[in-house]
Amino acid sequence: MVGKHSQNLKSREKVIKITFLIIFFILIQINLLILPTLAKKKNITGFSTHDFLNPNESITYYFSNGIQFGINTNVSIDFDIQYDNKIQNREIYIKINNNQSISFQINTKTNMMNFGLSKQPGNPNYKNNRFEYRFNCIYQFISNDSIQNLTIQFNETSNFGLNPNKTYFIAVFELSNESWQIIPTEELFNESSSESSLETTILNLEGNTEYYFTLYEVSVSSDIWPWILIIVIIVVIATLGLAITKTDYINYLKNRITNIDKGAHRLTIEEVLENENRNKIIDLILSNPGVHFNELLRQTGIAAGNLVWHLDILETYKIIGKKRIGNYIAYFPYYDKNPISNIDLKLQKSKFTLEILEMIERNPGIYNNLITKKFRVDHKTIHYHLKKLFDLGIIYSKKIGRKKQLFPNLDSEYYNSK
C-alpha cells in the first residue's frame, strides 16, 4: 500500500511539472506573438532623436511643439529624425515594408528654401487643379538602400494643421523633377471618431536618393461644379426642412408604421424623444438638413462621445439618417431622401477609386497591371479599389488570351443616372 501511494505521488508530481512546463511555454509564445505588435511611445525633449527598431516593432515619438512621429517596420531599421524648431503641431505616420534592413534619416523644414536647393520646385499640376502649400512642414527622406514599400499617413484633423472639410493630396519631389508630383491619396474614415486620415503607398524608393514629402491643399478645382450642385441641393433641403415644424415632425414619427430593430436599446419612442440632448440634435437637423458631425458638436455643446451615442439612438429609431458627402458625414431628417445616390456616396469616400474608374473610362480594355504601373502603388491596393467597382456593378472584365481587360458597364445604374 505504501509503495502504491508513493507511486501515485510521483505520478502527480510528474503531471504538475508537465502542466507548469506547458503553461510556461504558452506564456513565452504569447509574449513572442504580442510584444512585437505593441506600439511603444517615447517623449522627446527637443526636436531630434536617433533610434533603432527591430522587425515588427512600432513606436510613436512625441517631440516638443506638439509634434508626433510614428513608425512601423517589418525589418530592422536604424534612423535619425530631425525637426526644424519652427514647426508646430504636425503629425505623420510611416510604415516600412522591405526585404532587408536599412538605415535612413528624416529632416524637416517649414519650406523648400530652407533645404538650400539651388533651384526651387514648381507647384504640382494635377487634373487642372490649383494647389496651395499651407502645411508648413516638408519631410526630407534619405535611405542607404532601396525600399520596396513606404506608406505615409497624415491625421486629417485641425489639431495637426488640416481642415477636415478641405481636400488634400500627398505630394512627392525628387531632384530629377522640375516640380512637385501629386501621388494617389486615399482618404480613410473612422466612423467611431468621425475623423479622417490621408494615406498613400510609394513603391521602390531608390537608395541614397533625396525624397521630399508634404501635403498640398486643393484651392480651385475644375471639378467644382458637382460640389456646387451638392451645396445647392443641401440648401434646398434645408429650405424644405423649415416648412415642417418640430411638432409636425414628432407627430409624424409617433404615428408612422416603421419596423425598428432596437438592438441593445430598450427605450420607447416617447423616451427617445423626451431626452433634452436628443431634442437639441433633432432641432438642429430639422433646421439644417445636411449638417455635419463637427457642426453638431460645436452647436450642441455635447461631448463627442455622448454625441455619438445620442446620434446612434436617433439613427436606430429611424428619427434621423446620415450620408457620407465629400469629407464629412451629413445628417438629415429620416423622411428626407438624400438626393445623392448610394453609389455616388460610396465612390465619394475614395478619390482614388474615382481616379481608377476615370482611367478605365478613358481607356476601355485596359489591363490591371497597366493601372498599377500608372499609379505606382501596390497591386493589392489596385485590386481593393477594382473590387469595389466590380461590387457596385460599374465595371466588368472580359478575358482575352491570358489577360482580363476592364470596361465601364454603361448599362449600370451609375451611368444610367447620369
C-alpha positions, 0 to 999 in steps of 0.5 A, a space after each residue: 500500500 505504501 509503495 502504491 501511494 508513493 507511486 501515485 505521488 510521483 505520478 502527480 508530481 510528474 503531471 504538475 511539472 508537465 502542466 507548469 512546463 506547458 503553461 510556461 511555454 504558452 506564456 513565452 509564445 504569447 509574449 513572442 506573438 504580442 510584444 512585437 505588435 505593441 506600439 511603444 511611445 517615447 517623449 522627446 525633449 527637443 526636436 531630434 532623436 536617433 533610434 533603432 527598431 527591430 522587425 515588427 516593432 512600432 513606436 510613436 515619438 512625441 517631440 516638443 511643439 506638439 509634434 508626433 512621429 510614428 513608425 512601423 517596420 517589418 525589418 530592422 531599421 536604424 534612423 535619425 529624425 530631425 525637426 526644424 524648431 519652427 514647426 508646430 503641431 504636425 503629425 505623420 505616420 510611416 510604415 516600412 515594408 522591405 526585404 532587408 534592413 536599412 538605415 535612413 534619416 528624416 529632416 524637416 523644414 517649414 519650406 523648400 528654401 530652407 533645404 538650400 536647393 539651388 533651384 526651387 520646385 514648381 507647384 504640382 499640376 494635377 487634373 487642372 487643379 490649383 494647389 496651395 502649400 499651407 502645411 508648413 512642414 516638408 519631410 526630407 527622406 534619405 535611405 542607404 538602400 532601396 525600399 520596396 514599400 513606404 506608406 505615409 499617413 497624415 491625421 486629417 484633423 485641425 489639431 495637426 494643421 488640416 481642415 477636415 472639410 478641405 481636400 488634400 493630396 500627398 505630394 512627392 519631389 525628387 531632384 530629377 523633377 522640375 516640380 512637385 508630383 501629386 501621388 494617389 491619396 486615399 482618404 480613410 474614415 473612422 466612423 467611431 471618431 468621425 475623423 479622417 486620415 490621408 494615406 498613400 503607398 510609394 513603391 521602390 524608393 531608390 537608395 541614397 536618393 533625396 525624397 521630399 514629402 508634404 501635403 498640398 491643399 486643393 484651392 480651385 478645382 475644375 471639378 467644382 461644379 458637382 460640389 456646387 450642385 451638392 451645396 445647392 441641393 443641401 440648401 434646398 433641403 434645408 429650405 424644405 426642412 423649415 416648412 415642417 415644424 418640430 411638432 409636425 415632425 414628432 407627430 409624424 414619427 409617433 404615428 408612422 408604421 416603421 419596423 425598428 430593430 432596437 438592438 441593445 436599446 430598450 427605450 420607447 419612442 416617447 423616451 427617445 424623444 423626451 431626452 433634452 440632448 436628443 431634442 437639441 440634435 433633432 432641432 438642429 437637423 430639422 433646421 439644417 438638413 445636411 449638417 455635419 458631425 463637427 457642426 453638431 458638436 460645436 452647436 450642441 455643446 455635447 461631448 463627442 462621445 455622448 454625441 455619438 451615442 445620442 446620434 446612434 439612438 436617433 439613427 436606430 429609431 429611424 428619427 434621423 439618417 446620415 450620408 457620407 458627402 465629400 469629407 464629412 458625414 451629413 445628417 438629415 431628417 429620416 423622411 428626407 431622401 438624400 438626393 445623392 445616390 448610394 453609389 455616388 456616396 460610396 465612390 465619394 469616400 475614395 478619390 482614388 477609386 474615382 481616379 481608377 474608374 476615370 482611367 478605365 473610362 478613358 481607356 476601355 480594355 485596359 489591363 490591371 497591371 497597366 493601372 498599377 504601373 500608372 499609379 505606382 502603388 501596390 497591386 493589392 491596393 489596385 485590386 481593393 479599389 477594382 473590387 469595389 467597382 466590380 461590387 457596385 456593378 460599374 465595371 466588368 472584365 472580359 478575358 482575352 488570351 491570358 489577360 482580363 481587360 476592364 470596361 465601364 458597364 454603361 448599362 449600370 445604374 451609375 451611368 444610367 443616372 447620369 
